[in-house]
Structure formats: structure tokens, C-alpha cells
Amino acid sequence: MKRRQMIAALGGAAAWPLAARAQQTAMPVIGFLSAGSLGPYAHAVAGFNRGLREKGYIENYNIRTEFRWAEGHNERLPAFAADLVSRVSVIATQANVAIAAAKAQTTTIPIVFLTGGDPVRDGFVASFNRPGGNITGATWFSPDPMAKRR
């Protein structure tokens, strides 16, 4: 091997670790905001993680989840929501007080909710069929199932 070829080969090999690091992207983070505590929702969290795994997302491998449990102290929710907004790609939440806290903190980060209330009446979305903004979700409240079909 000639001297120039040797220098080029070694120089190229030295740059490989830099190129590999440049190709890595930040791991997406899901924020989970709840007014409750883990105990009663452990089965829901397990289902949430199972659903992510079924879609190819594995905790601490290609996705991370940060949980914030207010444990019935709703006054904690605004600070928890503000903290999550500074670190996550999406916020998953349930309970109207947690949805409201997340909505008050961001208009750009997607918020996905589950509620038993009416998200239109509560001001979280514009309508069932066109929620608008950065908030969407599911509810088991359905005063008029035909409204979504219109």
C-alpha cells in the first residue's frame, strides 16, 4: 500500500465515529400527564406500553416515556405540564384538569387525550369530527353519534 493510500484510509477511518454520531437522532419522548396516581392506572399504562410495542416502539430503545402523576393534587398539573412541554414530542393525558393544564402550556406540541366528558363543551376541541389545533383524542361521551357522520 502506498503512503498516500494509507493516510487516506486511516483518515477516513478516524471520521467514521463522527459520521455515525451525526446519523443518530434524538429519541422521541412521550409525556404522560395524569391527575391520578400510578396504582389505579397500572393496567392502562401496561396496555399503553403494549400498544407501543405492537407498533414497534420499545421503551428506552427507540422511545422514552416520562410520567407525571399529580396523585390527586391538581395544583401540581400546571408545573408538570410546563416541565413536559420542555422535553417531549407528544403529551398523552386523561382527566379534564390534566387536559386543561396541557392545553394551557402549548399550542404546538400534540396532545392526545382520553376523557369521559364532552371535549367540545369543555373547550378542548372545536368539534368531534374536526378537532383543530394541536389536541385530539377519544371520549366515551356521545350525546349524538350521528353528529360525527355529518
GUDOMAR-65652 format. One record per residue: residue in one letter; y, z, x of N, C-alpha, C in turn. Coordinates in nm, 4 decimals, m for minus. Example, Ala and Ser with C-alpha at 12.3 -4.5 7.8 and 13.67 -1.06 7.14 Angstrom:
<nodes>
{'A', {m0.5690, 0.7800, 1.3190}, {m0.4500, 0.7800, 1.2300}, {m0.3300, 0.7800, 1.3200}} {'S', {m0.2250, 0.7080, 1.2850}, {m0.1060, 0.7140, 1.3670}, {0.0030, 0.7870, 1.2900}} 
</nodes>
This chain:
<nodes>
{'M', {m0.1164, 0.0000, 0.0849}, {0.0000, 0.0000, 0.0000}, {0.1234, 0.0000, 0.0900}} {'K', {0.2186, m0.0831, 0.0568}, {0.3402, m0.0905, 0.1345}, {0.4300, 0.0273, 0.1019}} {'R', {0.5189, 0.0562, 0.1964}, {0.6082, 0.1710, 0.1840}, {0.6905, 0.1650, 0.0552}} {'R', {0.7501, 0.0533, 0.0220}, {0.8338, 0.0412, m0.0979}, {0.7520, 0.0628, m0.2260}} {'Q', {0.6301, 0.0094, m0.2277}, {0.5450, 0.0288, m0.3443}, {0.5095, 0.1764, m0.3621}} {'M', {0.4849, 0.2438, m0.2498}, {0.4514, 0.3864, m0.2532}, {0.5691, 0.4671, m0.3060}} {'I', {0.6894, 0.4389, m0.2592}, {0.8094, 0.5111, m0.3046}, {0.8333, 0.4849, m0.4535}} {'A', {0.8168, 0.3619, m0.4960}, {0.8359, 0.3282, m0.6372}, {0.7332, 0.4007, m0.7249}} {'A', {0.6094, 0.4054, m0.6799}, {0.5047, 0.4726, m0.7568}, {0.5326, 0.6219, m0.7676}} {'L', {0.5698, 0.6854, m0.6568}, {0.6000, 0.8284, m0.6601}, {0.7257, 0.8562, m0.7422}} {'G', {0.8252, 0.7723, m0.7288}, {0.9485, 0.7895, m0.8071}, {0.9224, 0.7768, m0.9556}} {'G', {0.8407, 0.6811, m0.9935}, {0.8057, 0.6637, m1.1349}, {0.7245, 0.7805, m1.1874}} {'A', {0.6333, 0.8328, m1.1052}, {0.5519, 0.9465, m1.1476}, {0.6380, 1.0705, m1.1665}} {'A', {0.7396, 1.0870, m1.0856}, {0.8273, 1.2036, m1.0978}, {0.9067, 1.2004, m1.2279}} {'A', {0.9326, 1.0817, m1.2804}, {1.0101, 1.0697, m1.4037}, {0.9247, 1.0884, m1.5292}} {'W', {0.7924, 1.0840, m1.5179}, {0.7062, 1.0962, m1.6357}, {0.7285, 1.2255, m1.7141}} {'P', {0.7358, 1.3420, m1.6482}, {0.7577, 1.4629, m1.7272}, {0.8893, 1.4574, m1.8046}} {'L', {0.9934, 1.3984, m1.7465}, {1.1209, 1.3873, m1.8172}, {1.1089, 1.2958, m1.9373}} {'A', {1.0381, 1.1857, m1.9219}, {1.0194, 1.0917, m2.0325}, {0.9374, 1.1567, m2.1435}} {'A', {0.8346, 1.2322, m2.1068}, {0.7513, 1.2988, m2.2072}, {0.8339, 1.3999, m2.2863}} {'R', {0.9186, 1.4767, m2.2168}, {1.0041, 1.5740, m2.2863}, {1.1039, 1.5047, m2.3772}} {'A', {1.1537, 1.3914, m2.3371}, {1.2529, 1.3199, m2.4175}, {1.1930, 1.2682, m2.5473}} {'Q', {1.0619, 1.2429, m2.5499}, {0.9975, 1.1893, m2.6686}, {0.9643, 1.2974, m2.7704}} {'Q', {0.9635, 1.4232, m2.7295}, {0.9307, 1.5299, m2.8221}, {1.0477, 1.5538, m2.9171}} {'T', {1.0146, 1.5732, m3.0433}, {1.1180, 1.6038, m3.1400}, {1.1066, 1.7495, m3.1805}} {'A', {1.2147, 1.8031, m3.2331}, {1.2123, 1.9410, m3.2778}, {1.1157, 1.9547, m3.3950}} {'M', {1.0446, 2.0657, m3.3981}, {0.9502, 2.0909, m3.5061}, {1.0273, 2.1224, m3.6345}} {'P', {0.9977, 2.0523, m3.7446}, {1.0663, 2.0822, m3.8705}, {1.0367, 2.2251, m3.9156}} {'V', {1.1354, 2.2873, m3.9772}, {1.1221, 2.4249, m4.0238}, {1.1503, 2.4287, m4.1735}} {'I', {1.0591, 2.4906, m4.2475}, {1.0783, 2.5135, m4.3902}, {1.1243, 2.6573, m4.4065}} {'G', {1.2328, 2.6764, m4.4789}, {1.2773, 2.8112, m4.5120}, {1.2247, 2.8479, m4.6485}} {'F', {1.1699, 2.9670, m4.6627}, {1.1156, 3.0133, m4.7899}, {1.1937, 3.1373, m4.8293}} {'L', {1.2708, 3.1278, m4.9369}, {1.3602, 3.2354, m4.9805}, {1.3097, 3.2916, m5.1127}} {'S', {1.2882, 3.4235, m5.1156}, {1.2362, 3.4856, m5.2367}, {1.3058, 3.6180, m5.2641}} {'A', {1.3267, 3.6462, m5.3915}, {1.3833, 3.7744, m5.4327}, {1.2778, 3.8846, m5.4271}} {'G', {1.1510, 3.8469, m5.4273}, {1.0417, 3.9434, m5.4287}, {0.9933, 3.9804, m5.2903}} {'S', {0.8678, 4.0244, m5.2845}, {0.8057, 4.0603, m5.1574}, {0.6741, 3.9844, m5.1441}} {'L', {0.6203, 3.9811, m5.0253}, {0.5003, 3.9029, m4.9980}, {0.3816, 3.9447, m5.0845}} {'G', {0.3593, 4.0733, m5.1018}, {0.2407, 4.1231, m5.1725}, {0.2047, 4.0452, m5.2977}} {'P', {0.2913, 4.0446, m5.3990}, {0.2570, 3.9744, m5.5231}, {0.2512, 3.8220, m5.5084}} {'Y', {0.3097, 3.7684, m5.4026}, {0.3152, 3.6232, m5.3851}, {0.2224, 3.5725, m5.2752}} {'A', {0.1367, 3.6593, m5.2225}, {0.0469, 3.6189, m5.1130}, {m0.0388, 3.4996, m5.1530}} {'H', {m0.0887, 3.4972, m5.2762}, {m0.1715, 3.3844, m5.3214}, {m0.0885, 3.2561, m5.3290}} {'A', {0.0383, 3.2681, m5.3689}, {0.1253, 3.1498, m5.3760}, {0.1553, 3.0965, m5.2365}} {'V', {0.1779, 3.1862, m5.1408}, {0.2031, 3.1445, m5.0024}, {0.0789, 3.0772, m4.9452}} {'A', {m0.0384, 3.1314, m4.9751}, {m0.1629, 3.0695, m4.9282}, {m0.1775, 2.9290, m4.9872}} {'G', {m0.1456, 2.9128, m5.1144}, {m0.1507, 2.7813, m5.1778}, {m0.0483, 2.6861, m5.1197}} {'F', {0.0690, 2.7370, m5.0915}, {0.1761, 2.6594, m5.0291}, {0.1289, 2.6051, m4.8938}} {'N', {0.0714, 2.6937, m4.8118}, {0.0208, 2.6521, m4.6805}, {m0.0972, 2.5558, m4.6930}} {'R', {m0.1828, 2.5785, m4.7912}, {m0.2963, 2.4888, m4.8127}, {m0.2460, 2.3487, m4.8508}} {'G', {m0.1458, 2.3428, m4.9374}, {m0.0875, 2.2143, m4.9754}, {m0.0268, 2.1419, m4.8568}} {'L', {0.0413, 2.2165, m4.7699}, {0.0970, 2.1556, m4.6485}, {m0.0136, 2.1006, m4.5592}} {'R', {m0.1218, 2.1800, m4.5406}, {m0.2340, 2.1347, m4.4570}, {m0.2966, 2.0076, m4.5134}} {'E', {m0.3098, 2.0006, m4.6465}, {m0.3679, 1.8810, m4.7087}, {m0.2842, 1.7567, m4.6815}} {'K', {m0.1563, 1.7751, m4.6578}, {m0.0666, 1.6632, m4.6266}, {m0.0515, 1.6423, m4.4758}} {'G', {m0.1265, 1.7195, m4.3970}, {m0.1254, 1.7006, m4.2526}, {m0.0286, 1.7901, m4.1771}} {'Y', {0.0314, 1.8871, m4.2454}, {0.1248, 1.9786, m4.1793}, {0.0551, 2.1101, m4.1509}} {'I', {0.0497, 2.1458, m4.0225}, {m0.0208, 2.2657, m3.9795}, {0.0797, 2.3621, m3.9177}} {'E', {0.0800, 2.4838, m3.9697}, {0.1734, 2.5865, m3.9253}, {0.1663, 2.6054, m3.7734}} {'N', {0.2817, 2.6050, m3.7105}, {0.3005, 2.6223, m3.5661}, {0.2407, 2.5102, m3.4815}} {'Y', {0.1952, 2.4038, m3.5454}, {0.1504, 2.2864, m3.4711}, {0.2518, 2.1733, m3.4893}} {'N', {0.2775, 2.1369, m3.6150}, {0.3768, 2.0325, m3.6398}, {0.4776, 2.0726, m3.7478}} {'I', {0.4719, 2.1976, m3.7890}, {0.5687, 2.2514, m3.8854}, {0.5730, 2.4032, m3.8683}} {'R', {0.6856, 2.4590, m3.9045}, {0.7011, 2.6041, m3.8990}, {0.7653, 2.6501, m4.0291}} {'T', {0.7292, 2.7692, m4.0753}, {0.7876, 2.8246, m4.1968}, {0.8502, 2.9587, m4.1642}} {'E', {0.9737, 2.9777, m4.2099}, {1.0418, 3.1063, m4.1949}, {1.0586, 3.1663, m4.3332}} {'F', {1.0024, 3.2844, m4.3521}, {1.0078, 3.3528, m4.4802}, {1.1187, 3.4572, m4.4801}} {'R', {1.1876, 3.4671, m4.5938}, {1.2866, 3.5726, m4.6152}, {1.2549, 3.6352, m4.7505}} {'W', {1.2136, 3.7611, m4.7469}, {1.1764, 3.8349, m4.8673}, {1.2821, 3.9414, m4.8937}} {'A', {1.3505, 3.9334, m5.0063}, {1.4542, 4.0322, m5.0404}, {1.3924, 4.1625, m5.0923}} {'E', {1.2670, 4.1594, m5.1305}, {1.1936, 4.2774, m5.1767}, {1.2673, 4.3521, m5.2872}} {'G', {1.3242, 4.2751, m5.3808}, {1.3936, 4.3337, m5.4943}, {1.5384, 4.3729, m5.4670}} {'H', {1.5840, 4.3562, m5.3444}, {1.7225, 4.3871, m5.3071}, {1.8005, 4.2555, m5.3065}} {'N', {1.8417, 4.2130, m5.4253}, {1.9048, 4.0815, m5.4402}, {2.0331, 4.0662, m5.3602}} {'E', {2.0967, 4.1761, m5.3248}, {2.2185, 4.1670, m5.2443}, {2.1908, 4.1114, m5.1042}} {'R', {2.0660, 4.1112, m5.0628}, {2.0281, 4.0545, m4.9317}, {2.0225, 3.9016, m4.9334}} {'L', {2.0054, 3.8436, m5.0508}, {1.9809, 3.6997, m5.0614}, {2.0895, 3.6117, m5.0007}} {'P', {2.2199, 3.6385, m5.0230}, {2.3203, 3.5504, m4.9612}, {2.3116, 3.5472, m4.8084}} {'A', {2.2898, 3.6617, m4.7465}, {2.2778, 3.6651, m4.5997}, {2.1505, 3.5946, m4.5541}} {'F', {2.0408, 3.6153, m4.6270}, {1.9159, 3.5468, m4.5928}, {1.9327, 3.3958, m4.6052}} {'A', {1.9972, 3.3515, m4.7129}, {2.0190, 3.2084, m4.7338}, {2.1065, 3.1505, m4.6234}} {'A', {2.2127, 3.2219, m4.5863}, {2.3008, 3.1751, m4.4785}, {2.2239, 3.1633, m4.3474}} {'D', {2.1380, 3.2582, m4.3195}, {2.0573, 3.2544, m4.1980}, {1.9629, 3.1346, m4.1999}} {'L', {1.8985, 3.1104, m4.3125}, {1.8067, 2.9969, m4.3217}, {1.8789, 2.8642, m4.3048}} {'V', {1.9968, 2.8514, m4.3642}, {2.0723, 2.7257, m4.3565}, {2.1000, 2.6878, m4.2116}} {'S', {2.1152, 2.7862, m4.1254}, {2.1446, 2.7571, m3.9852}, {2.0212, 2.7160, m3.9049}} {'R', {1.9003, 2.7212, m3.9656}, {1.7791, 2.6952, m3.8882}, {1.6772, 2.6010, m3.9490}} {'V', {1.6906, 2.5639, m4.0768}, {1.5811, 2.4938, m4.1434}, {1.6155, 2.3508, m4.1836}} {'S', {1.5101, 2.2762, m4.2167}, {1.5240, 2.1385, m4.2644}, {1.5241, 2.1321, m4.4164}} {'V', {1.4593, 2.2296, m4.4799}, {1.4487, 2.2362, m4.6256}, {1.4290, 2.3820, m4.6655}} {'I', {1.4746, 2.4176, m4.7859}, {1.4561, 2.5533, m4.8367}, {1.3706, 2.5453, m4.9625}} {'A', {1.2625, 2.6223, m4.9647}, {1.1801, 2.6379, m5.0846}, {1.2129, 2.7746, m5.1418}} {'T', {1.2322, 2.7812, m5.2736}, {1.2719, 2.9082, m5.3330}, {1.2214, 2.9199, m5.4749}} {'Q', {1.2270, 3.0396, m5.5261}, {1.1927, 3.0668, m5.6651}, {1.2784, 3.1844, m5.7099}} {'A', {1.2904, 3.2013, m5.8357}, {1.3738, 3.3047, m5.8995}, {1.5199, 3.2618, m5.8966}} {'N', {1.5841, 3.2694, m6.0104}, {1.7207, 3.2200, m6.0242}, {1.8188, 3.2792, m5.9240}} {'V', {1.8063, 3.4078, m5.8917}, {1.9014, 3.4669, m5.7971}, {1.8858, 3.4071, m5.6581}} {'A', {1.7629, 3.3737, m5.6196}, {1.7394, 3.3125, m5.4884}, {1.7869, 3.1669, m5.4877}} {'I', {1.7652, 3.0965, m5.5990}, {1.8126, 2.9582, m5.6091}, {1.9651, 2.9554, m5.5985}} {'A', {2.0305, 3.0452, m5.6702}, {2.1774, 3.0520, m5.6674}, {2.2283, 3.0848, m5.5281}} {'A', {2.1613, 3.1749, m5.4579}, {2.2037, 3.2111, m5.3219}, {2.1911, 3.0921, m5.2280}} {'A', {2.0817, 3.0179, m5.2386}, {2.0627, 2.8999, m5.1537}, {2.1662, 2.7930, m5.1874}} {'K', {2.1883, 2.7705, m5.3167}, {2.2839, 2.6680, m5.3595}, {2.4245, 2.7004, m5.3107}} {'A', {2.4606, 2.8266, m5.3076}, {2.5944, 2.8672, m5.2635}, {2.6154, 2.8445, m5.1139}} {'Q', {2.5059, 2.8329, m5.0383}, {2.5166, 2.8208, m4.8935}, {2.5179, 2.6777, m4.8412}} {'T', {2.4673, 2.5815, m4.9188}, {2.4581, 2.4451, m4.8662}, {2.4637, 2.3402, m4.9763}} {'T', {2.5244, 2.2295, m4.9422}, {2.5221, 2.1130, m5.0311}, {2.4496, 1.9965, m4.9639}} {'T', {2.3965, 2.0200, m4.8440}, {2.3312, 1.9116, m4.7696}, {2.1828, 1.9355, m4.7442}} {'I', {2.1419, 2.0570, m4.7184}, {2.0004, 2.0851, m4.6927}, {1.9259, 2.0826, m4.8252}} {'P', {1.8152, 2.0084, m4.8334}, {1.7401, 2.0029, m4.9592}, {1.6877, 2.1411, m5.0001}} {'I', {1.6991, 2.1702, m5.1288}, {1.6482, 2.2940, m5.1864}, {1.5470, 2.2552, m5.2935}} {'V', {1.4255, 2.3075, m5.2823}, {1.3200, 2.2817, m5.3785}, {1.2871, 2.4141, m5.4456}} {'F', {1.2939, 2.4186, m5.5785}, {1.2759, 2.5450, m5.6490}, {1.1613, 2.5403, m5.7485}} {'L', {1.1184, 2.6595, m5.7870}, {1.0268, 2.6806, m5.8973}, {1.0899, 2.7895, m5.9818}} {'T', {1.1070, 2.7630, m6.1094}, {1.1707, 2.8611, m6.1970}, {1.1092, 2.8585, m6.3350}} {'G', {1.1222, 2.9677, m6.4049}, {1.0785, 2.9753, m6.5431}, {1.1943, 2.9550, m6.6384}} {'G', {1.3139, 2.9448, m6.5830}, {1.4330, 2.9273, m6.6650}, {1.4681, 2.7810, m6.6833}} {'D', {1.5830, 2.7595, m6.7429}, {1.6343, 2.6247, m6.7663}, {1.7311, 2.5904, m6.6532}} {'P', {1.6911, 2.5074, m6.5581}, {1.7764, 2.4787, m6.4430}, {1.9042, 2.4025, m6.4794}} {'V', {1.9036, 2.3317, m6.5925}, {2.0248, 2.2624, m6.6373}, {2.1238, 2.3646, m6.6913}} {'R', {2.0780, 2.4491, m6.7821}, {2.1637, 2.5527, m6.8392}, {2.2172, 2.6473, m6.7308}} {'D', {2.1327, 2.6775, m6.6329}, {2.1725, 2.7703, m6.5265}, {2.2615, 2.7049, m6.4213}} {'G', {2.2850, 2.5736, m6.4326}, {2.3769, 2.5043, m6.3437}, {2.3196, 2.4641, m6.2091}} {'F', {2.1889, 2.4648, m6.1956}, {2.1285, 2.4262, m6.0676}, {2.1179, 2.2751, m6.0528}} {'V', {2.0908, 2.2049, m6.1634}, {2.0780, 2.0592, m6.1621}, {2.1581, 2.0000, m6.2775}} {'A', {2.1922, 1.8714, m6.2649}, {2.2703, 1.8036, m6.3692}, {2.1852, 1.7741, m6.4924}} {'S', {2.0597, 1.7334, m6.4714}, {1.9696, 1.7059, m6.5832}, {1.8270, 1.7118, m6.5308}} {'F', {1.7314, 1.7160, m6.6237}, {1.5913, 1.7198, m6.5836}, {1.5492, 1.5916, m6.5128}} {'N', {1.5889, 1.4783, m6.5661}, {1.5411, 1.3520, m6.5095}, {1.6256, 1.3021, m6.3931}} {'R', {1.7479, 1.3502, m6.3776}, {1.8333, 1.3134, m6.2641}, {1.9042, 1.4387, m6.2150}} {'P', {1.8343, 1.5177, m6.1304}, {1.8918, 1.6458, m6.0894}, {2.0209, 1.6318, m6.0093}} {'G', {2.0327, 1.5268, m5.9293}, {2.1538, 1.5066, m5.8492}, {2.1654, 1.6094, m5.7380}} {'G', {2.2588, 1.5872, m5.6480}, {2.2835, 1.6818, m5.5386}, {2.1642, 1.6999, m5.4469}} {'N', {2.1566, 1.8166, m5.3888}, {2.0517, 1.8464, m5.2910}, {1.9434, 1.9378, m5.3473}} {'I', {1.9434, 1.9587, m5.4795}, {1.8490, 2.0531, m5.5404}, {1.7568, 1.9799, m5.6370}} {'T', {1.6280, 2.0117, m5.6265}, {1.5291, 1.9608, m5.7205}, {1.4200, 2.0649, m5.7328}} {'G', {1.3361, 2.0510, m5.8304}, {1.2298, 2.1482, m5.8437}, {1.1487, 2.1321, m5.9691}} {'A', {1.0801, 2.2393, m6.0026}, {0.9935, 2.2392, m6.1191}, {1.0210, 2.3645, m6.2011}} {'T', {1.0011, 2.3496, m6.3295}, {1.0165, 2.4619, m6.4207}, {0.9048, 2.4590, m6.5223}} {'W', {0.8651, 2.5725, m6.5714}, {0.7691, 2.5739, m6.6804}, {0.8407, 2.5910, m6.8134}} {'F', {0.9745, 2.5948, m6.8088}, {1.0586, 2.5953, m6.9285}, {1.0733, 2.4512, m6.9757}} {'S', {1.0483, 2.4252, m7.1030}, {1.0613, 2.2882, m7.1520}, {1.0994, 2.2901, m7.2996}} {'P', {1.2285, 2.2968, m7.3283}, {1.2696, 2.3004, m7.4679}, {1.2462, 2.1675, m7.5386}} {'D', {1.2558, 2.0590, m7.4666}, {1.2383, 1.9263, m7.5264}, {1.1733, 1.8334, m7.4251}} {'P', {1.0391, 1.8259, m7.4250}, {0.9715, 1.7409, m7.3275}, {1.0089, 1.5931, m7.3426}} {'M', {1.0575, 1.5522, m7.4580}, {1.0952, 1.4129, m7.4776}, {1.2242, 1.3788, m7.4033}} {'A', {1.3068, 1.4785, m7.3692}, {1.4347, 1.4510, m7.3020}, {1.4121, 1.3825, m7.1680}} {'K', {1.3062, 1.4182, m7.0995}, {1.2783, 1.3581, m6.9681}, {1.2354, 1.2116, m6.9827}} {'R', {1.1801, 1.1758, m7.0947}, {1.1334, 1.0388, m7.1164}, {1.2454, 0.9445, m7.1554}} {'R', {1.3563, 0.9957, m7.1964}, {1.4677, 0.9109, m7.2427}, {1.5394, 0.8482, m7.1282}} 
</nodes>
